[in-house]
Amino acid sequence: EKKMKKVITYGTFDLLHVGHINLLRRAKALGDYLIVVVSSDEFNAGKGKKAYHSFEDRKKILEAIRYVDEVLPEYTWEQKIDDVVNNNVDVFVMGDDWKGKFDFLKDYCEDVYLPRTEGISTTKIKNDLNMKD
């Protein structure tokens, strides 16, 4: 019997856009089961960030996306090893702007850094919305 290949990725996933969908689609293509770990409101506050949507709403939005099999909360930077081990994860995926930052996970699983979608980010959307005509 073939073992299910599990993939995990992390993010805030606020103001969902095509870049998020591209990342989730490509992450899912690396395995059979995609776990998305979403920054909790408390974790964001600790980073000095505030999402437009609450954790619960971001979780519901992600759960509705066909590439996503499971959504978990992120409370600390340090929980990644436990998440990988406890969920029997085979592949860790992040955008390539994080390249090298999570190499410590190579002891537990494969790590893959995917190129970001050009010209789109949550920060750009927020900045564009603040622009005046």
N, CA, C and O atoms as a GROMACS GRO file, in nm:
protein
  532
    1GLU      N    1   0.085  -0.119   0.000
    1GLU     CA    2   0.000   0.000   0.000
    1GLU      C    3   0.089   0.124   0.000
    1GLU      O    4   0.181   0.135   0.080
    2LYS      N    5   0.060   0.216  -0.090
    2LYS     CA    6   0.139   0.339  -0.105
    2LYS      C    7   0.108   0.436   0.009
    2LYS      O    8  -0.008   0.460   0.043
    3LYS      N    9   0.215   0.492   0.067
    3LYS     CA   10   0.199   0.590   0.174
    3LYS      C   11   0.153   0.723   0.114
    3LYS      O   12   0.202   0.766   0.010
    4MET      N   13   0.058   0.786   0.182
    4MET     CA   14   0.013   0.918   0.138
    4MET      C   15   0.125   1.018   0.162
    4MET      O   16   0.183   1.023   0.271
    5LYS      N   17   0.156   1.098   0.061
    5LYS     CA   18   0.261   1.200   0.072
    5LYS      C   19   0.197   1.330   0.120
    5LYS      O   20   0.112   1.387   0.053
    6LYS      N   21   0.242   1.375   0.239
    6LYS     CA   22   0.184   1.496   0.298
    6LYS      C   23   0.276   1.617   0.279
    6LYS      O   24   0.398   1.608   0.292
    7VAL      N   25   0.213   1.728   0.247
    7VAL     CA   26   0.280   1.856   0.223
    7VAL      C   27   0.227   1.957   0.324
    7VAL      O   28   0.108   1.956   0.357
    8ILE      N   29   0.316   2.045   0.372
    8ILE     CA   30   0.272   2.149   0.466
    8ILE      C   31   0.326   2.284   0.420
    8ILE      O   32   0.438   2.292   0.368
    9THR      N   33   0.246   2.388   0.438
    9THR     CA   34   0.290   2.524   0.411
    9THR      C   35   0.233   2.616   0.518
    9THR      O   36   0.140   2.580   0.590
   10TYR      N   37   0.290   2.735   0.528
   10TYR     CA   38   0.256   2.831   0.632
   10TYR      C   39   0.229   2.967   0.572
   10TYR      O   40   0.284   3.001   0.467
   11GLY      N   41   0.145   3.045   0.639
   11GLY     CA   42   0.124   3.184   0.596
   11GLY      C   43   0.010   3.249   0.669
   11GLY      O   44  -0.061   3.186   0.748
   12THR      N   45  -0.008   3.377   0.643
   12THR     CA   46  -0.118   3.453   0.700
   12THR      C   47  -0.243   3.436   0.615
   12THR      O   48  -0.354   3.428   0.667
   13PHE      N   49  -0.224   3.430   0.483
   13PHE     CA   50  -0.334   3.411   0.387
   13PHE      C   51  -0.447   3.511   0.410
   13PHE      O   52  -0.565   3.474   0.418
   14ASP      N   53  -0.409   3.637   0.421
   14ASP     CA   54  -0.506   3.746   0.434
   14ASP      C   55  -0.528   3.804   0.294
   14ASP      O   56  -0.436   3.803   0.212
   15LEU      N   57  -0.645   3.855   0.266
   15LEU     CA   58  -0.678   3.912   0.135
   15LEU      C   59  -0.635   3.817   0.023
   15LEU      O   60  -0.545   3.848  -0.056
   16LEU      N   61  -0.701   3.703   0.018
   16LEU     CA   62  -0.669   3.597  -0.076
   16LEU      C   63  -0.657   3.650  -0.219
   16LEU      O   64  -0.743   3.726  -0.265
   17HIS      N   65  -0.550   3.610  -0.288
   17HIS     CA   66  -0.527   3.655  -0.425
   17HIS      C   67  -0.468   3.541  -0.508
   17HIS      O   68  -0.441   3.433  -0.456
   18VAL      N   69  -0.449   3.565  -0.637
   18VAL     CA   70  -0.404   3.460  -0.729
   18VAL      C   71  -0.267   3.404  -0.689
   18VAL      O   72  -0.240   3.287  -0.714
   19GLY      N   73  -0.183   3.484  -0.628
   19GLY     CA   74  -0.054   3.434  -0.581
   19GLY      C   75  -0.072   3.325  -0.476
   19GLY      O   76   0.001   3.225  -0.477
   20HIS      N   77  -0.169   3.343  -0.386
   20HIS     CA   78  -0.199   3.240  -0.287
   20HIS      C   79  -0.247   3.111  -0.355
   20HIS      O   80  -0.202   3.001  -0.322
   21ILE      N   81  -0.338   3.128  -0.450
   21ILE     CA   82  -0.393   3.011  -0.521
   21ILE      C   83  -0.281   2.938  -0.596
   21ILE      O   84  -0.274   2.815  -0.592
   22ASN      N   85  -0.194   3.012  -0.663
   22ASN     CA   86  -0.082   2.949  -0.734
   22ASN      C   87   0.007   2.870  -0.638
   22ASN      O   88   0.046   2.758  -0.668
   23LEU      N   89   0.038   2.928  -0.523
   23LEU     CA   90   0.122   2.860  -0.424
   23LEU      C   91   0.053   2.733  -0.373
   23LEU      O   92   0.116   2.628  -0.364
   24LEU      N   93  -0.075   2.743  -0.340
   24LEU     CA   94  -0.149   2.627  -0.288
   24LEU      C   95  -0.161   2.517  -0.393
   24LEU      O   96  -0.146   2.399  -0.361
   25ARG      N   97  -0.187   2.554  -0.518
   25ARG     CA   98  -0.198   2.456  -0.627
   25ARG      C   99  -0.065   2.384  -0.646
   25ARG      O  100  -0.061   2.262  -0.657
   26ARG      N  101   0.044   2.459  -0.649
   26ARG     CA  102   0.175   2.399  -0.671
   26ARG      C  103   0.221   2.317  -0.551
   26ARG      O  104   0.288   2.215  -0.567
   27ALA      N  105   0.185   2.362  -0.430
   27ALA     CA  106   0.218   2.285  -0.310
   27ALA      C  107   0.144   2.151  -0.311
   27ALA      O  108   0.203   2.047  -0.284
   28LYS      N  109   0.016   2.153  -0.343
   28LYS     CA  110  -0.064   2.030  -0.347
   28LYS      C  111  -0.010   1.933  -0.452
   28LYS      O  112  -0.014   1.812  -0.432
   29ALA      N  113   0.041   1.986  -0.563
   29ALA     CA  114   0.094   1.902  -0.670
   29ALA      C  115   0.219   1.824  -0.625
   29ALA      O  116   0.257   1.727  -0.691
   30LEU      N  117   0.281   1.864  -0.514
   30LEU     CA  118   0.400   1.795  -0.463
   30LEU      C  119   0.364   1.673  -0.378
   30LEU      O  120   0.453   1.598  -0.337
   31GLY      N  121   0.235   1.652  -0.352
   31GLY     CA  122   0.196   1.538  -0.270
   31GLY      C  123   0.050   1.503  -0.288
   31GLY      O  124  -0.014   1.540  -0.387
   32ASP      N  125  -0.003   1.431  -0.188
   32ASP     CA  126  -0.142   1.385  -0.193
   32ASP      C  127  -0.233   1.462  -0.097
   32ASP      O  128  -0.355   1.463  -0.114
   33TYR      N  129  -0.174   1.526   0.003
   33TYR     CA  130  -0.252   1.585   0.112
   33TYR      C  131  -0.182   1.714   0.154
   33TYR      O  132  -0.064   1.712   0.189
   34LEU      N  133  -0.254   1.827   0.149
   34LEU     CA  134  -0.194   1.957   0.181
   34LEU      C  135  -0.249   2.012   0.312
   34LEU      O  136  -0.370   2.031   0.329
   35ILE      N  137  -0.158   2.036   0.404
   35ILE     CA  138  -0.189   2.102   0.531
   35ILE      C  139  -0.143   2.247   0.521
   35ILE      O  140  -0.027   2.273   0.488
   36VAL      N  141  -0.233   2.341   0.551
   36VAL     CA  142  -0.198   2.482   0.553
   36VAL      C  143  -0.205   2.529   0.698
   36VAL      O  144  -0.308   2.516   0.764
   37VAL      N  145  -0.093   2.582   0.746
   37VAL     CA  146  -0.087   2.632   0.883
   37VAL      C  147  -0.094   2.784   0.875
   37VAL      O  148  -0.008   2.850   0.816
   38VAL      N  149  -0.200   2.839   0.935
   38VAL     CA  150  -0.233   2.981   0.921
   38VAL      C  151  -0.200   3.056   1.049
   38VAL      O  152  -0.232   3.012   1.160
   39SER      N  153  -0.135   3.171   1.033
   39SER     CA  154  -0.101   3.255   1.148
   39SER      C  155  -0.225   3.288   1.228
   39SER      O  156  -0.323   3.340   1.174
   40SER      N  157  -0.221   3.258   1.357
   40SER     CA  158  -0.331   3.296   1.446
   40SER      C  159  -0.326   3.447   1.466
   40SER      O  160  -0.225   3.511   1.439
   41ASP      N  161  -0.437   3.503   1.513
   41ASP     CA  162  -0.441   3.647   1.540
   41ASP      C  163  -0.337   3.684   1.646
   41ASP      O  164  -0.275   3.791   1.638
   42GLU      N  165  -0.318   3.596   1.745
   42GLU     CA  166  -0.220   3.621   1.852
   42GLU      C  167  -0.078   3.621   1.796
   42GLU      O  168   0.004   3.705   1.833
   43PHE      N  169  -0.048   3.526   1.707
   43PHE     CA  170   0.085   3.517   1.646
   43PHE      C  171   0.111   3.642   1.562
   43PHE      O  172   0.220   3.699   1.569
   44ASN      N  173   0.012   3.684   1.483
   44ASN     CA  174   0.027   3.807   1.405
   44ASN      C  175   0.054   3.927   1.495
   44ASN      O  176   0.141   4.009   1.465
   45ALA      N  177  -0.019   3.937   1.604
   45ALA     CA  178   0.000   4.050   1.697
   45ALA      C  179   0.143   4.051   1.750
   45ALA      O  180   0.204   4.157   1.762
   46GLY      N  181   0.195   3.933   1.781
   46GLY     CA  182   0.332   3.922   1.830
   46GLY      C  183   0.435   3.964   1.727
   46GLY      O  184   0.546   4.005   1.762
   47LYS      N  185   0.398   3.955   1.597
   47LYS     CA  186   0.487   3.996   1.488
   47LYS      C  187   0.463   4.144   1.452
   47LYS      O  188   0.528   4.198   1.363
   48GLY      N  189   0.369   4.207   1.523
   48GLY     CA  190   0.335   4.345   1.490
   48GLY      C  191   0.250   4.358   1.365
   48GLY      O  192   0.246   4.464   1.304
   49LYS      N  193   0.181   4.250   1.327
   49LYS     CA  194   0.096   4.250   1.208
   49LYS      C  195  -0.050   4.234   1.250
   49LYS      O  196  -0.081   4.176   1.354
   50LYS      N  197  -0.139   4.287   1.166
   50LYS     CA  198  -0.281   4.264   1.188
   50LYS      C  199  -0.344   4.228   1.054
   50LYS      O  200  -0.334   4.303   0.957
   51ALA      N  201  -0.407   4.113   1.050
   51ALA     CA  202  -0.475   4.071   0.927
   51ALA      C  203  -0.609   4.143   0.917
   51ALA      O  204  -0.669   4.179   1.018
   52TYR      N  205  -0.655   4.164   0.795
   52TYR     CA  206  -0.787   4.223   0.774
   52TYR      C  207  -0.894   4.127   0.821
   52TYR      O  208  -0.988   4.166   0.890
   53HIS      N  209  -0.880   3.999   0.784
   53HIS     CA  210  -0.976   3.895   0.824
   53HIS      C  211  -0.927   3.825   0.950
   53HIS      O  212  -0.807   3.809   0.970
   54SER      N  213  -1.020   3.784   1.035
   54SER     CA  214  -0.986   3.710   1.156
   54SER      C  215  -0.930   3.573   1.119
   54SER      O  216  -0.949   3.526   1.007
   55PHE      N  217  -0.862   3.509   1.214
   55PHE     CA  218  -0.812   3.374   1.192
   55PHE      C  219  -0.925   3.281   1.149
   55PHE      O  220  -0.911   3.208   1.052
   56GLU      N  221  -1.038   3.285   1.220
   56GLU     CA  222  -1.150   3.194   1.188
   56GLU      C  223  -1.198   3.214   1.045
   56GLU      O  224  -1.229   3.117   0.976
   57ASP      N  225  -1.206   3.339   0.999
   57ASP     CA  226  -1.250   3.365   0.862
   57ASP      C  227  -1.146   3.318   0.761
   57ASP      O  228  -1.181   3.260   0.658
   58ARG      N  229  -1.016   3.343   0.788
   58ARG     CA  230  -0.911   3.298   0.697
   58ARG      C  231  -0.910   3.145   0.690
   58ARG      O  232  -0.887   3.088   0.584
   59LYS      N  233  -0.936   3.080   0.802
   59LYS     CA  234  -0.942   2.933   0.807
   59LYS      C  235  -1.058   2.883   0.720
   59LYS      O  236  -1.040   2.790   0.641
   60LYS      N  237  -1.176   2.944   0.732
   60LYS     CA  238  -1.292   2.903   0.653
   60LYS      C  239  -1.267   2.922   0.503
   60LYS      O  240  -1.304   2.837   0.422
   61ILE      N  241  -1.205   3.034   0.467
   61ILE     CA  242  -1.175   3.062   0.326
   61ILE      C  243  -1.081   2.954   0.272
   61ILE      O  244  -1.105   2.900   0.164
   62LEU      N  245  -0.975   2.923   0.345
   62LEU     CA  246  -0.879   2.821   0.300
   62LEU      C  247  -0.943   2.683   0.291
   62LEU      O  248  -0.914   2.608   0.198
   63GLU      N  249  -1.028   2.650   0.386
   63GLU     CA  250  -1.094   2.519   0.384
   63GLU      C  251  -1.184   2.502   0.261
   63GLU      O  252  -1.212   2.389   0.221
   64ALA      N  253  -1.227   2.612   0.200
   64ALA     CA  254  -1.313   2.607   0.082
   64ALA      C  255  -1.234   2.588  -0.047
   64ALA      O  256  -1.293   2.567  -0.153
   65ILE      N  257  -1.102   2.596  -0.040
   65ILE     CA  258  -1.018   2.583  -0.160
   65ILE      C  259  -0.988   2.436  -0.184
   65ILE      O  260  -0.947   2.364  -0.093
   66ARG      N  261  -1.009   2.391  -0.307
   66ARG     CA  262  -0.999   2.248  -0.337
   66ARG      C  263  -0.861   2.188  -0.315
   66ARG      O  264  -0.850   2.067  -0.294
   67TYR      N  265  -0.756   2.268  -0.318
   67TYR     CA  266  -0.621   2.214  -0.300
   67TYR      C  267  -0.589   2.187  -0.152
   67TYR      O  268  -0.496   2.112  -0.122
   68VAL      N  269  -0.666   2.246  -0.062
   68VAL     CA  270  -0.637   2.241   0.082
   68VAL      C  271  -0.715   2.128   0.148
   68VAL      O  272  -0.837   2.119   0.136
   69ASP      N  273  -0.642   2.041   0.218
   69ASP     CA  274  -0.706   1.929   0.287
   69ASP      C  275  -0.728   1.955   0.435
   69ASP      O  276  -0.823   1.901   0.493
   70GLU      N  277  -0.643   2.036   0.496
   70GLU     CA  278  -0.653   2.060   0.640
   70GLU      C  279  -0.591   2.195   0.672
   70GLU      O  280  -0.491   2.234   0.613
   71VAL      N  281  -0.653   2.268   0.767
   71VAL     CA  282  -0.601   2.398   0.810
   71VAL      C  283  -0.578   2.393   0.960
   71VAL      O  284  -0.667   2.356   1.037
   72LEU      N  285  -0.457   2.432   1.001
   72LEU     CA  286  -0.419   2.434   1.143
   72LEU      C  287  -0.373   2.574   1.181
   72LEU      O  288  -0.332   2.651   1.094
   73PRO      N  289  -0.380   2.609   1.310
   73PRO     CA  290  -0.333   2.740   1.353
   73PRO      C  291  -0.183   2.743   1.380
   73PRO      O  292  -0.126   2.644   1.425
   74GLU      N  293  -0.122   2.857   1.353
   74GLU     CA  294   0.018   2.880   1.390
   74GLU      C  295   0.022   2.977   1.506
   74GLU      O  296  -0.033   3.087   1.499
   75TYR      N  297   0.088   2.934   1.613
   75TYR     CA  298   0.098   3.016   1.734
   75TYR      C  299   0.239   3.068   1.759
   75TYR      O  300   0.257   3.172   1.821
   76THR      N  301   0.340   2.994   1.709
   76THR     CA  302   0.480   3.032   1.732
   76THR      C  303   0.564   2.996   1.610
   76THR      O  304   0.528   2.910   1.531
   77TRP      N  305   0.679   3.065   1.598
   77TRP     CA  306   0.775   3.030   1.493
   77TRP      C  307   0.828   2.888   1.515
   77TRP      O  308   0.856   2.815   1.420
   78GLU      N  309   0.841   2.851   1.643
   78GLU     CA  310   0.910   2.727   1.681
   78GLU      C  311   0.827   2.601   1.662
   78GLU      O  312   0.882   2.491   1.675
   79GLN      N  313   0.700   2.611   1.631
   79GLN     CA  314   0.615   2.491   1.625
   79GLN      C  315   0.635   2.409   1.498
   79GLN      O  316   0.579   2.300   1.487
   80LYS      N  317   0.713   2.457   1.403
   80LYS     CA  318   0.724   2.390   1.272
   80LYS      C  319   0.774   2.247   1.284
   80LYS      O  320   0.719   2.158   1.219
   81ILE      N  321   0.877   2.222   1.363
   81ILE     CA  322   0.928   2.084   1.376
   81ILE      C  323   0.818   1.993   1.430
   81ILE      O  324   0.796   1.884   1.377
   82ASP      N  325   0.751   2.037   1.536
   82ASP     CA  326   0.642   1.956   1.593
   82ASP      C  327   0.532   1.932   1.490
   82ASP      O  328   0.480   1.821   1.481
   83ASP      N  329   0.496   2.035   1.411
   83ASP     CA  330   0.392   2.018   1.309
   83ASP      C  331   0.434   1.912   1.207
   83ASP      O  332   0.353   1.827   1.169
   84VAL      N  333   0.558   1.918   1.163
   84VAL     CA  334   0.608   1.823   1.063
   84VAL      C  335   0.608   1.681   1.120
   84VAL      O  336   0.560   1.588   1.055
   85VAL      N  337   0.662   1.666   1.242
   85VAL     CA  338   0.672   1.532   1.303
   85VAL      C  339   0.534   1.477   1.337
   85VAL      O  340   0.503   1.363   1.304
   86ASN      N  341   0.451   1.557   1.404
   86ASN     CA  342   0.321   1.509   1.451
   86ASN      C  343   0.222   1.478   1.339
   86ASN      O  344   0.130   1.399   1.356
   87ASN      N  345   0.242   1.542   1.222
   87ASN     CA  346   0.152   1.520   1.109
   87ASN      C  347   0.214   1.432   1.000
   87ASN      O  348   0.159   1.420   0.891
   88ASN      N  349   0.330   1.371   1.030
   88ASN     CA  350   0.398   1.282   0.934
   88ASN      C  351   0.417   1.349   0.798
   88ASN      O  352   0.388   1.289   0.694
   89VAL      N  353   0.466   1.472   0.800
   89VAL     CA  354   0.482   1.551   0.678
   89VAL      C  355   0.608   1.507   0.601
   89VAL      O  356   0.713   1.481   0.660
   90ASP      N  357   0.593   1.500   0.469
   90ASP     CA  358   0.704   1.463   0.380
   90ASP      C  359   0.771   1.583   0.315
   90ASP      O  360   0.891   1.580   0.288
   91VAL      N  361   0.693   1.690   0.289
   91VAL     CA  362   0.744   1.806   0.217
   91VAL      C  363   0.696   1.935   0.284
   91VAL      O  364   0.577   1.952   0.309
   92PHE      N  365   0.790   2.025   0.312
   92PHE     CA  366   0.762   2.159   0.363
   92PHE      C  367   0.777   2.255   0.245
   92PHE      O  368   0.878   2.251   0.175
   93VAL      N  369   0.678   2.341   0.223
   93VAL     CA  370   0.679   2.434   0.110
   93VAL      C  371   0.659   2.577   0.159
   93VAL      O  372   0.573   2.605   0.242
   94MET      N  373   0.742   2.668   0.104
   94MET     CA  374   0.724   2.812   0.130
   94MET      C  375   0.760   2.888   0.003
   94MET      O  376   0.821   2.833  -0.089
   95GLY      N  377   0.722   3.015  -0.001
   95GLY     CA  378   0.763   3.102  -0.110
   95GLY      C  379   0.914   3.124  -0.103
   95GLY      O  380   0.973   3.118   0.004
   96ASP      N  381   0.975   3.150  -0.220
   96ASP     CA  382   1.121   3.158  -0.225
   96ASP      C  383   1.179   3.282  -0.159
   96ASP      O  384   1.301   3.293  -0.146
   97ASP      N  385   1.095   3.375  -0.116
   97ASP     CA  386   1.147   3.488  -0.038
   97ASP      C  387   1.190   3.442   0.102
   97ASP      O  388   1.255   3.517   0.175
   98TRP      N  389   1.154   3.320   0.140
   98TRP     CA  390   1.194   3.260   0.268
   98TRP      C  391   1.310   3.161   0.250
   98TRP      O  392   1.348   3.093   0.345
   99LYS      N  393   1.366   3.153   0.129
   99LYS     CA  394   1.469   3.051   0.098
   99LYS      C  395   1.579   3.049   0.204
   99LYS      O  396   1.637   3.151   0.239
  100GLY      N  397   1.606   2.927   0.254
  100GLY     CA  398   1.712   2.908   0.353
  100GLY      C  399   1.672   2.930   0.497
  100GLY      O  400   1.741   2.885   0.588
  101LYS      N  401   1.560   3.000   0.520
  101LYS     CA  402   1.520   3.033   0.658
  101LYS      C  403   1.473   2.910   0.737
  101LYS      O  404   1.476   2.911   0.860
  102PHE      N  405   1.431   2.806   0.667
  102PHE     CA  406   1.377   2.688   0.736
  102PHE      C  407   1.456   2.562   0.701
  102PHE      O  408   1.402   2.452   0.703
  103ASP      N  409   1.584   2.579   0.669
  103ASP     CA  410   1.667   2.465   0.632
  103ASP      C  411   1.679   2.363   0.745
  103ASP      O  412   1.709   2.246   0.720
  104PHE      N  413   1.656   2.405   0.869
  104PHE     CA  414   1.661   2.313   0.983
  104PHE      C  415   1.557   2.201   0.969
  104PHE      O  416   1.569   2.097   1.034
  105LEU      N  417   1.455   2.222   0.886
  105LEU     CA  418   1.352   2.119   0.867
  105LEU      C  419   1.400   2.006   0.776
  105LEU      O  420   1.334   1.902   0.768
  106LYS      N  421   1.514   2.024   0.708
  106LYS     CA  422   1.568   1.920   0.620
  106LYS      C  423   1.598   1.792   0.698
  106LYS      O  424   1.605   1.684   0.639
  107ASP      N  425   1.617   1.803   0.830
  107ASP     CA  426   1.640   1.684   0.913
  107ASP      C  427   1.513   1.600   0.927
  107ASP      O  428   1.519   1.485   0.968
  108TYR      N  429   1.397   1.659   0.893
  108TYR     CA  430   1.267   1.594   0.916
  108TYR      C  431   1.189   1.566   0.788
  108TYR      O  432   1.110   1.472   0.784
  109CYS      N  433   1.212   1.647   0.685
  109CYS     CA  434   1.138   1.634   0.560
  109CYS      C  435   1.212   1.708   0.450
  109CYS      O  436   1.310   1.778   0.474
  110GLU      N  437   1.162   1.692   0.328
  110GLU     CA  438   1.214   1.770   0.215
  110GLU      C  439   1.165   1.913   0.230
  110GLU      O  440   1.052   1.936   0.272
  111ASP      N  441   1.249   2.012   0.195
  111ASP     CA  442   1.196   2.148   0.193
  111ASP      C  443   1.210   2.206   0.054
  111ASP      O  444   1.313   2.193  -0.013
  112VAL      N  445   1.102   2.273   0.012
  112VAL     CA  446   1.090   2.327  -0.123
  112VAL      C  447   1.050   2.474  -0.112
  112VAL      O  448   0.959   2.509  -0.037
  113TYR      N  449   1.120   2.559  -0.189
  113TYR     CA  450   1.087   2.701  -0.194
  113TYR      C  451   1.040   2.733  -0.334
  113TYR      O  452   1.116   2.722  -0.430
  114LEU      N  453   0.914   2.774  -0.346
  114LEU     CA  454   0.854   2.801  -0.477
  114LEU      C  455   0.862   2.950  -0.510
  114LEU      O  456   0.848   3.034  -0.422
  115PRO      N  457   0.884   2.983  -0.638
  115PRO     CA  458   0.885   3.124  -0.678
  115PRO      C  459   0.748   3.189  -0.652
  115PRO      O  460   0.644   3.126  -0.671
  116ARG      N  461   0.751   3.313  -0.610
  116ARG     CA  462   0.628   3.389  -0.589
  116ARG      C  463   0.570   3.429  -0.724
  116ARG      O  464   0.641   3.435  -0.824
  117THR      N  465   0.439   3.457  -0.726
  117THR     CA  466   0.372   3.509  -0.845
  117THR      C  467   0.412   3.655  -0.860
  117THR      O  468   0.396   3.735  -0.768
  118GLU      N  469   0.464   3.689  -0.976
  118GLU     CA  470   0.510   3.825  -1.002
  118GLU      C  471   0.395   3.926  -0.993
  118GLU      O  472   0.284   3.900  -1.040
  119GLY      N  473   0.422   4.040  -0.933
  119GLY     CA  474   0.331   4.153  -0.938
  119GLY      C  475   0.213   4.149  -0.844
  119GLY      O  476   0.125   4.235  -0.853
  120ILE      N  477   0.208   4.050  -0.752
  120ILE     CA  478   0.094   4.045  -0.660
  120ILE      C  479   0.143   4.003  -0.521
  120ILE      O  480   0.224   3.912  -0.507
  121SER      N  481   0.091   4.072  -0.421
  121SER     CA  482   0.114   4.034  -0.282
  121SER      C  483   0.008   4.103  -0.198
  121SER      O  484  -0.053   4.201  -0.241
  122THR      N  485  -0.014   4.052  -0.079
  122THR     CA  486  -0.110   4.116   0.012
  122THR      C  487  -0.065   4.258   0.043
  122THR      O  488  -0.147   4.349   0.050
  123THR      N  489   0.065   4.277   0.062
  123THR     CA  490   0.119   4.410   0.091
  123THR      C  491   0.089   4.505  -0.024
  123THR      O  492   0.048   4.619  -0.002
  124LYS      N  493   0.108   4.459  -0.149
  124LYS     CA  494   0.080   4.544  -0.266
  124LYS      C  495  -0.069   4.580  -0.270
  124LYS      O  496  -0.104   4.695  -0.297
  125ILE      N  497  -0.157   4.483  -0.243
  125ILE     CA  498  -0.301   4.510  -0.244
  125ILE      C  499  -0.334   4.617  -0.139
  125ILE      O  500  -0.406   4.712  -0.168
  126LYS      N  501  -0.281   4.600  -0.018
  126LYS     CA  502  -0.308   4.698   0.088
  126LYS      C  503  -0.256   4.836   0.049
  126LYS      O  504  -0.325   4.936   0.070
  127ASN      N  505  -0.136   4.842  -0.008
  127ASN     CA  506  -0.080   4.969  -0.051
  127ASN      C  507  -0.164   5.030  -0.163
  127ASN      O  508  -0.192   5.150  -0.161
  128ASP      N  509  -0.204   4.949  -0.262
  128ASP     CA  510  -0.286   4.999  -0.372
  128ASP      C  511  -0.420   5.053  -0.322
  128ASP      O  512  -0.467   5.156  -0.370
  129LEU      N  513  -0.480   4.985  -0.225
  129LEU     CA  514  -0.609   5.030  -0.171
  129LEU      C  515  -0.596   5.163  -0.096
  129LEU      O  516  -0.693   5.238  -0.084
  130ASN      N  517  -0.477   5.192  -0.046
  130ASN     CA  518  -0.454   5.318   0.025
  130ASN      C  519  -0.424   5.433  -0.068
  130ASN      O  520  -0.421   5.549  -0.025
  131MET      N  521  -0.401   5.403  -0.198
  131MET     CA  522  -0.369   5.508  -0.294
  131MET      C  523  -0.495   5.590  -0.326
  131MET      O  524  -0.606   5.538  -0.330
  132LYS      N  525  -0.472   5.717  -0.347
  132LYS     CA  526  -0.581   5.808  -0.387
  132LYS      C  527  -0.568   5.838  -0.535
  132LYS      O  528  -0.458   5.836  -0.590
  133ASP      N  529  -0.682   5.867  -0.602
  133ASP     CA  530  -0.678   5.901  -0.746
  133ASP      C  531  -0.604   6.030  -0.768
  133ASP      O  532  -0.590   6.075  -0.882
   0.00000   0.00000   0.00000
